Amino acid sequence: PRQRGFICAMGCSENLKLLQLMIKHAKREHRELGGVFVDIAKAFDTICHQHNFRGLVQRGVDPHVVHLAGEMYENFTTYID
């Protein structure tokens, strides 16, 4: 696990690039890869998900990864008990 809070670094960009490299490596080596996507909209408090996805595309993240991340938010709800 890697936490980016309170670190002076391009955390989101660096983590997305790391994710992209891990996916490419897993595909190249024909290995399984699991991942967890966290809703970062509240990390920036006012940024909508669509803005995040456009940013992924602008930064060159694999379109399939962007599409998969987008699909995860379709009909998505949060429940706090």
PDB file with one MODEL, atoms N, CA, C and O in Angstrom:
MODEL        1
ATOM      1  N   PRO A   1       0.824  -1.201   0.000  1.00  0.00           N
ATOM      2  CA  PRO A   1       0.000   0.000   0.000  1.00  0.00           C
ATOM      3  C   PRO A   1       0.860   1.254   0.000  1.00  0.00           C
ATOM      4  O   PRO A   1       1.870   1.342   0.698  1.00  0.00           O
ATOM      5  N   ARG A   2       0.433   2.214  -0.798  1.00  0.00           N
ATOM      6  CA  ARG A   2       1.165   3.474  -0.884  1.00  0.00           C
ATOM      7  C   ARG A   2       0.212   4.620  -0.588  1.00  0.00           C
ATOM      8  O   ARG A   2      -0.804   4.774  -1.267  1.00  0.00           O
ATOM      9  N   GLN A   3       0.523   5.412   0.401  1.00  0.00           N
ATOM     10  CA  GLN A   3      -0.314   6.554   0.746  1.00  0.00           C
ATOM     11  C   GLN A   3       0.376   7.822   0.286  1.00  0.00           C
ATOM     12  O   GLN A   3       1.593   7.955   0.414  1.00  0.00           O
ATOM     13  N   ARG A   4      -0.407   8.762  -0.255  1.00  0.00           N
ATOM     14  CA  ARG A   4       0.162   9.992  -0.781  1.00  0.00           C
ATOM     15  C   ARG A   4      -0.154  11.231   0.041  1.00  0.00           C
ATOM     16  O   ARG A   4       0.293  12.325  -0.302  1.00  0.00           O
ATOM     17  N   GLY A   5      -0.911  11.081   1.111  1.00  0.00           N
ATOM     18  CA  GLY A   5      -1.284  12.250   1.900  1.00  0.00           C
ATOM     19  C   GLY A   5      -0.080  12.972   2.475  1.00  0.00           C
ATOM     20  O   GLY A   5       0.847  12.336   2.976  1.00  0.00           O
ATOM     21  N   PHE A   6      -0.088  14.284   2.408  1.00  0.00           N
ATOM     22  CA  PHE A   6       0.929  15.154   2.997  1.00  0.00           C
ATOM     23  C   PHE A   6       2.322  14.940   2.404  1.00  0.00           C
ATOM     24  O   PHE A   6       3.323  15.247   3.052  1.00  0.00           O
ATOM     25  N   ILE A   7       2.395  14.423   1.193  1.00  0.00           N
ATOM     26  CA  ILE A   7       3.677  14.225   0.520  1.00  0.00           C
ATOM     27  C   ILE A   7       3.754  15.193  -0.651  1.00  0.00           C
ATOM     28  O   ILE A   7       2.827  15.265  -1.458  1.00  0.00           O
ATOM     29  N   CYS A   8       4.832  15.926  -0.747  1.00  0.00           N
ATOM     30  CA  CYS A   8       5.014  16.875  -1.838  1.00  0.00           C
ATOM     31  C   CYS A   8       5.449  16.103  -3.082  1.00  0.00           C
ATOM     32  O   CYS A   8       6.641  15.960  -3.353  1.00  0.00           O
ATOM     33  N   ALA A   9       4.473  15.615  -3.828  1.00  0.00           N
ATOM     34  CA  ALA A   9       4.757  14.831  -5.030  1.00  0.00           C
ATOM     35  C   ALA A   9       3.524  14.832  -5.910  1.00  0.00           C
ATOM     36  O   ALA A   9       2.429  15.180  -5.468  1.00  0.00           O
ATOM     37  N   MET A  10       3.711  14.441  -7.154  1.00  0.00           N
ATOM     38  CA  MET A  10       2.600  14.322  -8.087  1.00  0.00           C
ATOM     39  C   MET A  10       1.947  12.970  -7.835  1.00  0.00           C
ATOM     40  O   MET A  10       2.016  12.084  -8.687  1.00  0.00           O
ATOM     41  N   GLY A  11       1.317  12.801  -6.684  1.00  0.00           N
ATOM     42  CA  GLY A  11       0.799  11.516  -6.231  1.00  0.00           C
ATOM     43  C   GLY A  11      -0.128  10.832  -7.200  1.00  0.00           C
ATOM     44  O   GLY A  11       0.102   9.678  -7.560  1.00  0.00           O
ATOM     45  N   CYS A  12      -1.188  11.520  -7.639  1.00  0.00           N
ATOM     46  CA  CYS A  12      -2.158  10.878  -8.533  1.00  0.00           C
ATOM     47  C   CYS A  12      -1.504  10.501  -9.851  1.00  0.00           C
ATOM     48  O   CYS A  12      -1.668   9.381 -10.334  1.00  0.00           O
ATOM     49  N   SER A  13      -0.763  11.434 -10.432  1.00  0.00           N
ATOM     50  CA  SER A  13      -0.114  11.159 -11.717  1.00  0.00           C
ATOM     51  C   SER A  13       0.862   9.998 -11.605  1.00  0.00           C
ATOM     52  O   SER A  13       0.889   9.107 -12.454  1.00  0.00           O
ATOM     53  N   GLU A  14       1.657  10.021 -10.554  1.00  0.00           N
ATOM     54  CA  GLU A  14       2.650   8.962 -10.364  1.00  0.00           C
ATOM     55  C   GLU A  14       1.973   7.610 -10.145  1.00  0.00           C
ATOM     56  O   GLU A  14       2.402   6.599 -10.700  1.00  0.00           O
ATOM     57  N   ASN A  15       0.918   7.597  -9.336  1.00  0.00           N
ATOM     58  CA  ASN A  15       0.219   6.340  -9.071  1.00  0.00           C
ATOM     59  C   ASN A  15      -0.476   5.808 -10.315  1.00  0.00           C
ATOM     60  O   ASN A  15      -0.499   4.598 -10.539  1.00  0.00           O
ATOM     61  N   LEU A  16      -1.044   6.696 -11.128  1.00  0.00           N
ATOM     62  CA  LEU A  16      -1.689   6.252 -12.364  1.00  0.00           C
ATOM     63  C   LEU A  16      -0.670   5.673 -13.338  1.00  0.00           C
ATOM     64  O   LEU A  16      -0.938   4.670 -13.999  1.00  0.00           O
ATOM     65  N   LYS A  17       0.489   6.300 -13.426  1.00  0.00           N
ATOM     66  CA  LYS A  17       1.539   5.785 -14.304  1.00  0.00           C
ATOM     67  C   LYS A  17       2.017   4.422 -13.795  1.00  0.00           C
ATOM     68  O   LYS A  17       2.258   3.512 -14.588  1.00  0.00           O
ATOM     69  N   LEU A  18       2.152   4.286 -12.492  1.00  0.00           N
ATOM     70  CA  LEU A  18       2.545   3.010 -11.901  1.00  0.00           C
ATOM     71  C   LEU A  18       1.511   1.934 -12.222  1.00  0.00           C
ATOM     72  O   LEU A  18       1.867   0.810 -12.575  1.00  0.00           O
ATOM     73  N   LEU A  19       0.228   2.282 -12.098  1.00  0.00           N
ATOM     74  CA  LEU A  19      -0.844   1.342 -12.430  1.00  0.00           C
ATOM     75  C   LEU A  19      -0.756   0.914 -13.890  1.00  0.00           C
ATOM     76  O   LEU A  19      -0.873  -0.270 -14.208  1.00  0.00           O
ATOM     77  N   GLN A  20      -0.550   1.886 -14.773  1.00  0.00           N
ATOM     78  CA  GLN A  20      -0.445   1.576 -16.198  1.00  0.00           C
ATOM     79  C   GLN A  20       0.735   0.638 -16.466  1.00  0.00           C
ATOM     80  O   GLN A  20       0.605  -0.308 -17.244  1.00  0.00           O
ATOM     81  N   LEU A  21       1.867   0.885 -15.840  1.00  0.00           N
ATOM     82  CA  LEU A  21       3.038   0.022 -16.024  1.00  0.00           C
ATOM     83  C   LEU A  21       2.783  -1.386 -15.499  1.00  0.00           C
ATOM     84  O   LEU A  21       3.205  -2.366 -16.113  1.00  0.00           O
ATOM     85  N   MET A  22       2.092  -1.490 -14.360  1.00  0.00           N
ATOM     86  CA  MET A  22       1.785  -2.809 -13.803  1.00  0.00           C
ATOM     87  C   MET A  22       0.858  -3.590 -14.728  1.00  0.00           C
ATOM     88  O   MET A  22       1.035  -4.794 -14.912  1.00  0.00           O
ATOM     89  N   ILE A  23      -0.123  -2.916 -15.307  1.00  0.00           N
ATOM     90  CA  ILE A  23      -1.047  -3.585 -16.230  1.00  0.00           C
ATOM     91  C   ILE A  23      -0.308  -4.053 -17.471  1.00  0.00           C
ATOM     92  O   ILE A  23      -0.500  -5.183 -17.921  1.00  0.00           O
ATOM     93  N   LYS A  24       0.537  -3.192 -18.029  1.00  0.00           N
ATOM     94  CA  LYS A  24       1.312  -3.579 -19.214  1.00  0.00           C
ATOM     95  C   LYS A  24       2.214  -4.773 -18.915  1.00  0.00           C
ATOM     96  O   LYS A  24       2.327  -5.692 -19.727  1.00  0.00           O
ATOM     97  N   HIS A  25       2.855  -4.755 -17.747  1.00  0.00           N
ATOM     98  CA  HIS A  25       3.738  -5.863 -17.366  1.00  0.00           C
ATOM     99  C   HIS A  25       2.943  -7.161 -17.224  1.00  0.00           C
ATOM    100  O   HIS A  25       3.368  -8.208 -17.712  1.00  0.00           O
ATOM    101  N   ALA A  26       1.794  -7.094 -16.557  1.00  0.00           N
ATOM    102  CA  ALA A  26       0.968  -8.292 -16.367  1.00  0.00           C
ATOM    103  C   ALA A  26       0.504  -8.848 -17.709  1.00  0.00           C
ATOM    104  O   ALA A  26       0.485 -10.062 -17.907  1.00  0.00           O
ATOM    105  N   LYS A  27       0.133  -7.968 -18.624  1.00  0.00           N
ATOM    106  CA  LYS A  27      -0.308  -8.424 -19.947  1.00  0.00           C
ATOM    107  C   LYS A  27       0.851  -9.065 -20.709  1.00  0.00           C
ATOM    108  O   LYS A  27       0.696 -10.115 -21.331  1.00  0.00           O
ATOM    109  N   ARG A  28       2.007  -8.418 -20.650  1.00  0.00           N
ATOM    110  CA  ARG A  28       3.177  -8.918 -21.376  1.00  0.00           C
ATOM    111  C   ARG A  28       3.615 -10.284 -20.849  1.00  0.00           C
ATOM    112  O   ARG A  28       4.014 -11.155 -21.622  1.00  0.00           O
ATOM    113  N   GLU A  29       3.537 -10.466 -19.528  1.00  0.00           N
ATOM    114  CA  GLU A  29       3.970 -11.714 -18.897  1.00  0.00           C
ATOM    115  C   GLU A  29       2.834 -12.725 -18.741  1.00  0.00           C
ATOM    116  O   GLU A  29       3.033 -13.805 -18.185  1.00  0.00           O
ATOM    117  N   HIS A  30       1.632 -12.370 -19.238  1.00  0.00           N
ATOM    118  CA  HIS A  30       0.451 -13.246 -19.131  1.00  0.00           C
ATOM    119  C   HIS A  30       0.201 -13.638 -17.675  1.00  0.00           C
ATOM    120  O   HIS A  30      -0.003 -14.808 -17.354  1.00  0.00           O
ATOM    121  N   ARG A  31       0.223 -12.628 -16.806  1.00  0.00           N
ATOM    122  CA  ARG A  31       0.014 -12.863 -15.380  1.00  0.00           C
ATOM    123  C   ARG A  31      -1.283 -12.211 -14.933  1.00  0.00           C
ATOM    124  O   ARG A  31      -1.754 -11.249 -15.539  1.00  0.00           O
ATOM    125  N   GLU A  32      -1.853 -12.749 -13.863  1.00  0.00           N
ATOM    126  CA  GLU A  32      -3.053 -12.155 -13.292  1.00  0.00           C
ATOM    127  C   GLU A  32      -2.676 -10.894 -12.522  1.00  0.00           C
ATOM    128  O   GLU A  32      -1.568 -10.774 -12.000  1.00  0.00           O
ATOM    129  N   LEU A  33      -3.619  -9.961 -12.465  1.00  0.00           N
ATOM    130  CA  LEU A  33      -3.386  -8.720 -11.733  1.00  0.00           C
ATOM    131  C   LEU A  33      -4.701  -8.272 -11.112  1.00  0.00           C
ATOM    132  O   LEU A  33      -5.715  -8.164 -11.801  1.00  0.00           O
ATOM    133  N   GLY A  34      -4.682  -8.019  -9.842  1.00  0.00           N
ATOM    134  CA  GLY A  34      -5.872  -7.508  -9.155  1.00  0.00           C
ATOM    135  C   GLY A  34      -5.641  -6.059  -8.771  1.00  0.00           C
ATOM    136  O   GLY A  34      -4.502  -5.625  -8.600  1.00  0.00           O
ATOM    137  N   GLY A  35      -6.720  -5.319  -8.640  1.00  0.00           N
ATOM    138  CA  GLY A  35      -6.587  -3.915  -8.273  1.00  0.00           C
ATOM    139  C   GLY A  35      -7.813  -3.416  -7.543  1.00  0.00           C
ATOM    140  O   GLY A  35      -8.878  -4.033  -7.582  1.00  0.00           O
ATOM    141  N   VAL A  36      -7.648  -2.306  -6.886  1.00  0.00           N
ATOM    142  CA  VAL A  36      -8.743  -1.653  -6.175  1.00  0.00           C
ATOM    143  C   VAL A  36      -8.779  -0.206  -6.634  1.00  0.00           C
ATOM    144  O   VAL A  36      -7.755   0.478  -6.645  1.00  0.00           O
ATOM    145  N   PHE A  37      -9.959   0.254  -7.011  1.00  0.00           N
ATOM    146  CA  PHE A  37     -10.122   1.649  -7.395  1.00  0.00           C
ATOM    147  C   PHE A  37     -10.863   2.372  -6.285  1.00  0.00           C
ATOM    148  O   PHE A  37     -11.893   1.901  -5.803  1.00  0.00           O
ATOM    149  N   VAL A  38     -10.339   3.502  -5.888  1.00  0.00           N
ATOM    150  CA  VAL A  38     -10.932   4.280  -4.812  1.00  0.00           C
ATOM    151  C   VAL A  38     -11.508   5.561  -5.401  1.00  0.00           C
ATOM    152  O   VAL A  38     -10.876   6.205  -6.239  1.00  0.00           O
ATOM    153  N   ASP A  39     -12.699   5.927  -4.968  1.00  0.00           N
ATOM    154  CA  ASP A  39     -13.345   7.151  -5.423  1.00  0.00           C
ATOM    155  C   ASP A  39     -12.550   8.343  -4.910  1.00  0.00           C
ATOM    156  O   ASP A  39     -12.555   8.624  -3.711  1.00  0.00           O
ATOM    157  N   ILE A  40     -11.863   9.051  -5.818  1.00  0.00           N
ATOM    158  CA  ILE A  40     -11.042  10.180  -5.387  1.00  0.00           C
ATOM    159  C   ILE A  40     -11.766  11.511  -5.519  1.00  0.00           C
ATOM    160  O   ILE A  40     -11.159  12.559  -5.298  1.00  0.00           O
ATOM    161  N   ALA A  41     -13.046  11.497  -5.875  1.00  0.00           N
ATOM    162  CA  ALA A  41     -13.774  12.760  -6.008  1.00  0.00           C
ATOM    163  C   ALA A  41     -13.723  13.549  -4.701  1.00  0.00           C
ATOM    164  O   ALA A  41     -13.526  14.764  -4.732  1.00  0.00           O
ATOM    165  N   LYS A  42     -13.893  12.898  -3.569  1.00  0.00           N
ATOM    166  CA  LYS A  42     -13.863  13.599  -2.291  1.00  0.00           C
ATOM    167  C   LYS A  42     -12.445  13.964  -1.856  1.00  0.00           C
ATOM    168  O   LYS A  42     -12.269  14.803  -0.973  1.00  0.00           O
ATOM    169  N   ALA A  43     -11.445  13.351  -2.458  1.00  0.00           N
ATOM    170  CA  ALA A  43     -10.072  13.725  -2.130  1.00  0.00           C
ATOM    171  C   ALA A  43      -9.829  15.177  -2.524  1.00  0.00           C
ATOM    172  O   ALA A  43      -9.032  15.874  -1.896  1.00  0.00           O
ATOM    173  N   PHE A  44     -10.518  15.626  -3.564  1.00  0.00           N
ATOM    174  CA  PHE A  44     -10.394  17.007  -4.023  1.00  0.00           C
ATOM    175  C   PHE A  44     -11.673  17.783  -3.747  1.00  0.00           C
ATOM    176  O   PHE A  44     -11.767  18.964  -4.083  1.00  0.00           O
ATOM    177  N   ASP A  45     -12.636  17.144  -3.152  1.00  0.00           N
ATOM    178  CA  ASP A  45     -13.901  17.685  -2.667  1.00  0.00           C
ATOM    179  C   ASP A  45     -14.863  18.193  -3.730  1.00  0.00           C
ATOM    180  O   ASP A  45     -16.070  18.015  -3.570  1.00  0.00           O
ATOM    181  N   THR A  46     -14.397  18.811  -4.799  1.00  0.00           N
ATOM    182  CA  THR A  46     -15.340  19.381  -5.762  1.00  0.00           C
ATOM    183  C   THR A  46     -15.130  18.894  -7.187  1.00  0.00           C
ATOM    184  O   THR A  46     -15.794  19.392  -8.096  1.00  0.00           O
ATOM    185  N   ILE A  47     -14.258  17.966  -7.414  1.00  0.00           N
ATOM    186  CA  ILE A  47     -13.979  17.497  -8.770  1.00  0.00           C
ATOM    187  C   ILE A  47     -14.916  16.344  -9.105  1.00  0.00           C
ATOM    188  O   ILE A  47     -14.987  15.360  -8.369  1.00  0.00           O
ATOM    189  N   CYS A  48     -15.633  16.469 -10.216  1.00  0.00           N
ATOM    190  CA  CYS A  48     -16.547  15.402 -10.612  1.00  0.00           C
ATOM    191  C   CYS A  48     -15.767  14.256 -11.259  1.00  0.00           C
ATOM    192  O   CYS A  48     -14.628  14.430 -11.692  1.00  0.00           O
ATOM    193  N   HIS A  49     -16.386  13.111 -11.314  1.00  0.00           N
ATOM    194  CA  HIS A  49     -15.729  11.936 -11.885  1.00  0.00           C
ATOM    195  C   HIS A  49     -15.363  12.150 -13.349  1.00  0.00           C
ATOM    196  O   HIS A  49     -14.293  11.720 -13.781  1.00  0.00           O
ATOM    197  N   GLN A  50     -16.227  12.802 -14.120  1.00  0.00           N
ATOM    198  CA  GLN A  50     -15.938  13.015 -15.545  1.00  0.00           C
ATOM    199  C   GLN A  50     -14.657  13.825 -15.731  1.00  0.00           C
ATOM    200  O   GLN A  50     -13.888  13.569 -16.657  1.00  0.00           O
ATOM    201  N   HIS A  51     -14.433  14.784 -14.868  1.00  0.00           N
ATOM    202  CA  HIS A  51     -13.201  15.563 -14.943  1.00  0.00           C
ATOM    203  C   HIS A  51     -11.995  14.657 -14.688  1.00  0.00           C
ATOM    204  O   HIS A  51     -10.967  14.774 -15.355  1.00  0.00           O
ATOM    205  N   ASN A  52     -12.129  13.769 -13.733  1.00  0.00           N
ATOM    206  CA  ASN A  52     -11.046  12.819 -13.445  1.00  0.00           C
ATOM    207  C   ASN A  52     -10.749  11.950 -14.654  1.00  0.00           C
ATOM    208  O   ASN A  52      -9.585  11.723 -14.985  1.00  0.00           O
ATOM    209  N   PHE A  53     -11.800  11.458 -15.323  1.00  0.00           N
ATOM    210  CA  PHE A  53     -11.600  10.584 -16.480  1.00  0.00           C
ATOM    211  C   PHE A  53     -10.959  11.344 -17.640  1.00  0.00           C
ATOM    212  O   PHE A  53     -10.101  10.803 -18.337  1.00  0.00           O
ATOM    213  N   ARG A  54     -11.370  12.589 -17.848  1.00  0.00           N
ATOM    214  CA  ARG A  54     -10.737  13.402 -18.902  1.00  0.00           C
ATOM    215  C   ARG A  54      -9.256  13.604 -18.588  1.00  0.00           C
ATOM    216  O   ARG A  54      -8.414  13.579 -19.486  1.00  0.00           O
ATOM    217  N   GLY A  55      -8.949  13.805 -17.312  1.00  0.00           N
ATOM    218  CA  GLY A  55      -7.551  13.958 -16.913  1.00  0.00           C
ATOM    219  C   GLY A  55      -6.737  12.705 -17.181  1.00  0.00           C
ATOM    220  O   GLY A  55      -5.574  12.787 -17.576  1.00  0.00           O
ATOM    221  N   LEU A  56      -7.344  11.546 -16.967  1.00  0.00           N
ATOM    222  CA  LEU A  56      -6.653  10.282 -17.260  1.00  0.00           C
ATOM    223  C   LEU A  56      -6.322  10.188 -18.741  1.00  0.00           C
ATOM    224  O   LEU A  56      -5.216   9.801 -19.117  1.00  0.00           O
ATOM    225  N   VAL A  57      -7.290  10.543 -19.578  1.00  0.00           N
ATOM    226  CA  VAL A  57      -7.080  10.492 -21.029  1.00  0.00           C
ATOM    227  C   VAL A  57      -5.977  11.468 -21.426  1.00  0.00           C
ATOM    228  O   VAL A  57      -5.091  11.117 -22.205  1.00  0.00           O
ATOM    229  N   GLN A  58      -6.026  12.682 -20.901  1.00  0.00           N
ATOM    230  CA  GLN A  58      -5.020  13.697 -21.229  1.00  0.00           C
ATOM    231  C   GLN A  58      -3.621  13.268 -20.810  1.00  0.00           C
ATOM    232  O   GLN A  58      -2.639  13.664 -21.437  1.00  0.00           O
ATOM    233  N   ARG A  59      -3.521  12.474 -19.770  1.00  0.00           N
ATOM    234  CA  ARG A  59      -2.208  12.031 -19.294  1.00  0.00           C
ATOM    235  C   ARG A  59      -1.741  10.739 -19.959  1.00  0.00           C
ATOM    236  O   ARG A  59      -0.692  10.196 -19.614  1.00  0.00           O
ATOM    237  N   GLY A  60      -2.531  10.254 -20.916  1.00  0.00           N
ATOM    238  CA  GLY A  60      -2.094   9.099 -21.690  1.00  0.00           C
ATOM    239  C   GLY A  60      -2.357   7.754 -21.054  1.00  0.00           C
ATOM    240  O   GLY A  60      -1.750   6.757 -21.446  1.00  0.00           O
ATOM    241  N   VAL A  61      -3.259   7.702 -20.069  1.00  0.00           N
ATOM    242  CA  VAL A  61      -3.608   6.412 -19.469  1.00  0.00           C
ATOM    243  C   VAL A  61      -4.326   5.573 -20.514  1.00  0.00           C
ATOM    244  O   VAL A  61      -5.145   6.087 -21.275  1.00  0.00           O
ATOM    245  N   ASP A  62      -4.025   4.304 -20.549  1.00  0.00           N
ATOM    246  CA  ASP A  62      -4.617   3.384 -21.518  1.00  0.00           C
ATOM    247  C   ASP A  62      -6.138   3.563 -21.541  1.00  0.00           C
ATOM    248  O   ASP A  62      -6.780   3.508 -20.492  1.00  0.00           O
ATOM    249  N   PRO A  63      -6.723   3.776 -22.731  1.00  0.00           N
ATOM    250  CA  PRO A  63      -8.172   3.989 -22.835  1.00  0.00           C
ATOM    251  C   PRO A  63      -8.997   2.868 -22.217  1.00  0.00           C
ATOM    252  O   PRO A  63     -10.088   3.117 -21.703  1.00  0.00           O
ATOM    253  N   HIS A  64      -8.496   1.651 -22.258  1.00  0.00           N
ATOM    254  CA  HIS A  64      -9.231   0.532 -21.660  1.00  0.00           C
ATOM    255  C   HIS A  64      -9.321   0.692 -20.141  1.00  0.00           C
ATOM    256  O   HIS A  64     -10.346   0.369 -19.541  1.00  0.00           O
ATOM    257  N   VAL A  65      -8.258   1.185 -19.528  1.00  0.00           N
ATOM    258  CA  VAL A  65      -8.262   1.410 -18.082  1.00  0.00           C
ATOM    259  C   VAL A  65      -9.257   2.517 -17.736  1.00  0.00           C
ATOM    260  O   VAL A  65     -10.012   2.403 -16.770  1.00  0.00           O
ATOM    261  N   VAL A  66      -9.252   3.592 -18.536  1.00  0.00           N
ATOM    262  CA  VAL A  66     -10.190   4.695 -18.305  1.00  0.00           C
ATOM    263  C   VAL A  66     -11.625   4.198 -18.449  1.00  0.00           C
ATOM    264  O   VAL A  66     -12.489   4.539 -17.642  1.00  0.00           O
ATOM    265  N   HIS A  67     -11.875   3.391 -19.480  1.00  0.00           N
ATOM    266  CA  HIS A  67     -13.221   2.848 -19.708  1.00  0.00           C
ATOM    267  C   HIS A  67     -13.651   1.955 -18.542  1.00  0.00           C
ATOM    268  O   HIS A  67     -14.779   2.059 -18.060  1.00  0.00           O
ATOM    269  N   LEU A  68     -12.760   1.087 -18.098  1.00  0.00           N
ATOM    270  CA  LEU A  68     -13.086   0.205 -16.972  1.00  0.00           C
ATOM    271  C   LEU A  68     -13.380   1.004 -15.708  1.00  0.00           C
ATOM    272  O   LEU A  68     -14.324   0.701 -14.979  1.00  0.00           O
ATOM    273  N   ALA A  69     -12.572   2.017 -15.457  1.00  0.00           N
ATOM    274  CA  ALA A  69     -12.804   2.856 -14.277  1.00  0.00           C
ATOM    275  C   ALA A  69     -14.148   3.565 -14.387  1.00  0.00           C
ATOM    276  O   ALA A  69     -14.875   3.679 -13.400  1.00  0.00           O
ATOM    277  N   GLY A  70     -14.481   4.041 -15.585  1.00  0.00           N
ATOM    278  CA  GLY A  70     -15.765   4.701 -15.795  1.00  0.00           C
ATOM    279  C   GLY A  70     -16.934   3.768 -15.578  1.00  0.00           C
ATOM    280  O   GLY A  70     -17.941   4.153 -14.983  1.00  0.00           O
ATOM    281  N   GLU A  71     -16.808   2.541 -16.058  1.00  0.00           N
ATOM    282  CA  GLU A  71     -17.884   1.559 -15.879  1.00  0.00           C
ATOM    283  C   GLU A  71     -18.129   1.253 -14.409  1.00  0.00           C
ATOM    284  O   GLU A  71     -19.252   0.945 -14.012  1.00  0.00           O
ATOM    285  N   MET A  72     -17.082   1.338 -13.608  1.00  0.00           N
ATOM    286  CA  MET A  72     -17.232   1.045 -12.186  1.00  0.00           C
ATOM    287  C   MET A  72     -18.121   2.073 -11.488  1.00  0.00           C
ATOM    288  O   MET A  72     -18.691   1.787 -10.436  1.00  0.00           O
ATOM    289  N   TYR A  73     -18.241   3.263 -12.066  1.00  0.00           N
ATOM    290  CA  TYR A  73     -19.041   4.316 -11.446  1.00  0.00           C
ATOM    291  C   TYR A  73     -20.461   4.392 -11.988  1.00  0.00           C
ATOM    292  O   TYR A  73     -21.256   5.192 -11.495  1.00  0.00           O
ATOM    293  N   GLU A  74     -20.805   3.580 -12.993  1.00  0.00           N
ATOM    294  CA  GLU A  74     -22.170   3.564 -13.499  1.00  0.00           C
ATOM    295  C   GLU A  74     -23.075   2.945 -12.441  1.00  0.00           C
ATOM    296  O   GLU A  74     -22.783   1.874 -11.908  1.00  0.00           O
ATOM    297  N   ASN A  75     -24.163   3.621 -12.146  1.00  0.00           N
ATOM    298  CA  ASN A  75     -25.131   3.157 -11.144  1.00  0.00           C
ATOM    299  C   ASN A  75     -24.467   2.879  -9.797  1.00  0.00           C
ATOM    300  O   ASN A  75     -24.875   1.962  -9.083  1.00  0.00           O
ATOM    301  N   PHE A  76     -23.469   3.645  -9.453  1.00  0.00           N
ATOM    302  CA  PHE A  76     -22.703   3.459  -8.229  1.00  0.00           C
ATOM    303  C   PHE A  76     -23.328   4.268  -7.098  1.00  0.00           C
ATOM    304  O   PHE A  76     -23.659   5.440  -7.276  1.00  0.00           O
ATOM    305  N   THR A  77     -23.486   3.649  -5.953  1.00  0.00           N
ATOM    306  CA  THR A  77     -23.988   4.354  -4.778  1.00  0.00           C
ATOM    307  C   THR A  77     -23.089   4.047  -3.591  1.00  0.00           C
ATOM    308  O   THR A  77     -22.386   3.036  -3.565  1.00  0.00           O
ATOM    309  N   THR A  78     -23.126   4.922  -2.628  1.00  0.00           N
ATOM    310  CA  THR A  78     -22.343   4.737  -1.414  1.00  0.00           C
ATOM    311  C   THR A  78     -23.286   4.624  -0.234  1.00  0.00           C
ATOM    312  O   THR A  78     -24.265   5.364  -0.137  1.00  0.00           O
ATOM    313  N   TYR A  79     -22.996   3.713   0.644  1.00  0.00           N
ATOM    314  CA  TYR A  79     -23.826   3.507   1.827  1.00  0.00           C
ATOM    315  C   TYR A  79     -22.928   3.530   3.054  1.00  0.00           C
ATOM    316  O   TYR A  79     -21.948   2.790   3.130  1.00  0.00           O
ATOM    317  N   ILE A  80     -23.264   4.374   4.003  1.00  0.00           N
ATOM    318  CA  ILE A  80     -22.517   4.433   5.258  1.00  0.00           C
ATOM    319  C   ILE A  80     -23.455   4.014   6.367  1.00  0.00           C
ATOM    320  O   ILE A  80     -24.519   4.606   6.548  1.00  0.00           O
ATOM    321  N   ASP A  81     -23.064   2.998   7.105  1.00  0.00           N
ATOM    322  CA  ASP A  81     -23.914   2.463   8.173  1.00  0.00           C
ATOM    323  C   ASP A  81     -23.480   3.004   9.512  1.00  0.00           C
ATOM    324  O   ASP A  81     -24.076   2.668  10.536  1.00  0.00           O
TER     325      ASP A  81
ENDMDL
END
